[in-house]
Structure formats: C-alpha cells, structure tokens
Amino acid sequence: MSPTRSLAGADEIHTYLVEQLNSALRRPGMFSQRDAAPRMLVDHLLFVERQPEVWDEEQRSWASRGAGSSTGLGGMFEELMPGGYDQNCVASVYAEFAHRRGWLRPDRLLPADEHHALRARVRPWAQTDRSWADVLSEFGPPSILCGGTCPLYSKTLGYLGEDPEEPMVFFHLWNGSTTAAGSTWHELDEPVLLAVRFADTPFDEAFTLTPEGKRRRPSQVRSPAE
C-alpha cells in the first residue's frame, strides 16, 4: 500500500515557479543551455494561471520586433554581439516579460524621477566607452543582474523604476567569456559595455552600441540605432 502524500496547492506551486524563474534569469548558465529553463518555467506558470495563450502572443511580439527567425532571440543577439550567443542577453528579454506578468522580483527599484533621468541620458552616456564599474558608479546597483558577480564573465544589468509601465533599461557587458570558436577567454579585467537596450520598439532600434560595441560587433550585422 503506497503512503499517503500531501500535494502542494496551486498557490504554493505558483510561488515556487516564480522563485525558480527569478533564479534562472539571474544565473541562466547554471540552469540550461540557451533558454530552455526560463521557457519551461514560463510555460508552467502560464498553465497554473490558465493563460497559456499569452506565450503565443509574446512570441508574436518578439517576431514583430525582429526576433522572428528560426534562431529567435539567440540568433538576434548573435547578430549584434561579438563572440556568439550570450544567455544573459536572452535572459534579459525574458525578464521584461516576467516583469509585465508580475513575476519578476527586483533587487532594487529606482525612484520614478531617477529612472526617468536614467532613460533620458543613457543613450548619450553610452556614446563613450564604459566598463562594468562605470555603470555601477553612474547608476548604482541594478534591479536584476543576469549573470554572476565575477568580473571574468559577461553579464547584463537591468534597471527598473517604480512605475510598472515604464520600460526596463539593460546594459549588456562583455568580457570575451564565451566558448565560441576563435574567441578570447577572459580577455579583460572586467566586462566592458557593448550596448544599452530599452523601449518596446523593434530590437534593432532599441539598442545603442558603445564605441567598443561598434568595434566588436559581427561584420555581417545590420545597423542598430546609434
């Protein structure tokens, strides 16, 4: 005779999945290759919330913004970033979706005026080469860090304001930490800023590349907003 088991309730399951999704967004490399883990967790959360159709809507939105090929978000970032696919970059797009769904648990919320000021000045600020330390010094700790704190590895920093309707601002930093053929492992002492991304617009318009980002982007890339 099998032992009696007490199963978790729907609310407990939902809370657990939200916690797991937030962990996967912060350390995507520890959970899976490419975006398998956040995709699975999103599927489960939408099932629990009885809104599975929302995922199809989100994918159509990504496609309309320029990530509609068979390679999806990963392929889009491969076109824009050096050294191949970066899981932290893709995790940042999932973080935007998680924020809109109310799932994201930010480490910090910027006051509305501070977040507005960040958005107003970040594109001209990114016209000069910057490092990870420069971003932290200028804008403080991020709301979410996609990637670990070790300076040897690439990472993406996301900044979120108190107003849930305002877009997240992401800083994509690179340190040659990729297994792509021909790349350099741990090239720099700390990651350098390649691009800033925000706004619900076509992806190639949402990016502002730094001078270093322009120098290092793949030669076949289409021109993003600069």
VEXTIZA-297683 format. One record per residue: x, y, z of N, C-alpha, C in turn. Coordinates in steps of 0.05 Angstrom, whole numbers, plus 5000, padded with zeros to 4 digits. Example, Ala and Ser with C-alpha at 12.3 -4.5 7.8 and 13.67 -1.06 7.14 Angstrom:
# residues 2
526448865156524649105156526449345156;525749555142527349795143525850015157;
//
This chain:
# residues 226
501749765000500050005000501850255000;501350434981503050674978502450865000;504551015010504051205031502351445021;500851555040499151795033501052035029;500552185008502252415002500452665001;501552875013500153135013501353304991;499853374970500853524948500753824953;502553964941502554254943500154374930;499154594941496954734929497754904906;495855004891496455174868498055424875;497355554897498855794905501755724912;502155504925504855424932506455354907;505255224888506555154863507255404848;505455594847505955854833508256004845;508356014872510456154886513156024880;513155754881515655604875516655664847;514855664828515655704800516755994796;515456184809516456464807519256484818;519756354841522356354853524456224834;523756004822525555864804526056034779;524056164769524456334745526356564752;526056694775527856904783530656814786;531056574796533756454797534956404770;533256294752534156234725534956484709;533556704714534156954700536757064710;537457024735539857134746542356964740;541956704738544256524732543456334710;542956434686541956254664543856034657;546556084659548455884652548355634671;547355664695547255444714544755274710;542855374695540255234693540055074668;540955174645540555034620542155164598;542255024575543355144551541155314538;542055524526540155714513537955794532;535455794524533355894541531455684550;532355434552530555214558529255244586;530755324606529755344633527655564636;528255824628526156024630523755964613;524155844590521855774573520055574586;521255364598519655164612518155284636;519555454652518355564675516055754667;516455904646514256074636511855914627;512355694613510155514605508555414630;510055334650508755224674507155444689;508355684691506955904704504355974690;504455994663502056064648500055844649;500855594652498955374656497555404683;499055454704497955494730495955734730;496655944715494956174714492756154694;492655924680490655864660490556064637;492956154629493156344607495356254587;495356004578497555914560497756074534;495556194526495556344501497356594502;498056684526499756924529502456874517;503456624519506156564508506256604478;504156514464504056554435503956844428;502557004444502357294439505157414443;506657324463509257444468511157364445;511057124436512757044414512157204388;509657254384508857424360509957704364;509957804388511058074393514058074388;515557874397518357854391518957844361;517257684347517657654318517157924304;515158074313514558324301516758534306;518358484327520458674334523158584323;523258364308525658294294527058044304;525757884321526857634330525057404321;524357404296522357214287523556984270;526156974267527356764251527456504267;528356294254528456034268530356034291;532256214291534156234314533156414336;530956554332529656714353531456914367;530956944393532457144408535457094407;536256844409539156784409540456874383;539056824360540156904335540357204332;538357344343538357634342540757744357;541257644381543657734396546257654383;546357424370548757344356549457544334;547457664322547957864301549158124313;548458174338549158434349551558424368;552058194380554158174400556458004390;558958064398561257914389561457644404;562857454392563557214406561257014409;559057044394556956844395554756914414;553056714418550656744434551256784464;549756964477550157024505547456974520;547456774538544956704552543956944569;545757104579544957324596543357524581;544057574555542557754539539657654535;539357404528536657294524535157294550;536457234573535057234598533857514604;535257724594534157994599531458034585;531157914562528557944548526357794563;527057554573525157414590524557574615;526557714626526057874650523958094644;524058214620522058414613519258284613;519058054602516457914602515557844630;517457744646516757674674515857924689;517058154684516258404697513458474689;512758454664510058524655507958334667;508758084672506857884684506757914714;508458074727508458104756510057884770;511757744755513357524766516157614775;517157824764519957904770520158014798;522257924812522758014840525358174839;525158444834527558604831529058634857;531658654855533358714879533159004887;532359174868532259454874530359594854;528759784864527059944847528160234848;528560354824529360624823526960814827;527261024843525161224845524361314817;521861394813520861474787522561684773;523361894789524962104776527762014769;528861834785531561734779531461554754;529361394752529161214728528661384703;527061594705526561764683529161904674;530761994693533262124687535261934674;535261684683536961474671536261444641;533661414635532861374608533461614590;533261854602533662094586536662134578;538462034595541262094590542961854582;541761604583543461374580544561344551;542961414531543961384504546361564498;546261824504548661984500550961894518;550361804542552361704561553861464548;552461304533553661064521555161124496;555361374488557061434465559961434471;560661394496563461374506563861094516;566260974513566760704523566460704553;565060494563564660474592565160184601;565660154627566159894638563859824658;563959584669562159494690562259694714;564659764722564959944745563760224738;563960304713562760564705559760564708;558460344700555560314701554660324730;555960174748555260174776555760444789;557860574782558460834794556461044785;555561024761553761234750550861184758;549960924758547160864761546560694786;548560604800548060454824547560154819;546960004840546459714836543959674818;544059464802541759414784539359294798;537159294785534759164795534958864791;536358774770536858494766539558474751;541158274760543658214748543457944735;543457934708543357684694546257594689;547157394704549957314704551157364731;553357224738554457244764555957504769;556957534793558457774801561357764794;562357534785565157504778565857684754;567957854757568658034735569757894710;570357644712571457504689569357434668;566857464675564757374657562857594647;561757554623559857744613557357744630;555757954628553357974645551558194633;549058204642547158404634545958524659;545958794662544758924684542159064676;540059014691537459134685536559324707;535459554698534559754717531559804713;530159794736527259804736526260024754;524360194745523260404761520760324776;519860504793517460444809514960424792;514860564770512560564752512660304735;510760124738510859864723510459904694;509560134685509060184656511560274642;513560364657516060464644517860234637;519360254615521060034605523459984623;524359744624526859674637529159774619;531359834632533759924617535959714622;537159604601539159394603541859484593;543859404607546659454599547959184593;548759134568549858884560552958914561;554158764579557058774583558358514575;560758544564562158314552565058294561;566058044565568858014573570057784558;569257724534570457514518569857244530;568157224550567656964564565556804548;566456684527564656524510566356294499;564956074493566355844482566355854451;565456074440565356084410568156054399;568355934376570955884363572356144357;574856154364576456394358576256614378;574556574398574256794418576456784439;576857004453578757014474577456974501;578556804518577256744544578356944565;576457074578577157274599579257474588;578457614568580357794555581058034572;579158134589579458384603579358334633;580158534648579958524677577158534687;575458674672572558694679571058734653;568458664653566958684628566758974619;566559014592566159274580563359294570;562259534570559559574559559559574529;557959404517557659394488555159534479;552959524495550459634485548659694509;546959894505544659954522542159884507;540159774520537659694506535259774524;533359904512530759944525528760044504;526260034511523960124495522759884481;520059894480518559684466518359754437;520559744423520759804395522159574381;522459574354524059374341526759354354;527759104357530259064372532559234361;532759254334534959394323534859694329;532459794337532160074345532560114375;532159904390532359914419535259924429;537159834412539959824420541360084414;543060164433545060374428547760244433;549460224413552060104416554060314425;555860234444558060404451560160384429;562160564430564360534410565660254410;565960144434567059874436565159674424;562559704428560659534416560659544386;561059784375561259804346563759674335;565959694350568459574341568259264341;566859164361566858874365564458724352;562558874342560158734332560958574307;559458354301560058194278559858364252;561458304233561658464209559058454192;557558234195555158204178552658324191;552958454214550658554228549258784214;546658794217545159024207545659254227;545359494218545959724235543759784255;544259764281542359844301542360144305;540460234321540360524328542860594343;544060824336546560904349546261194359;
//
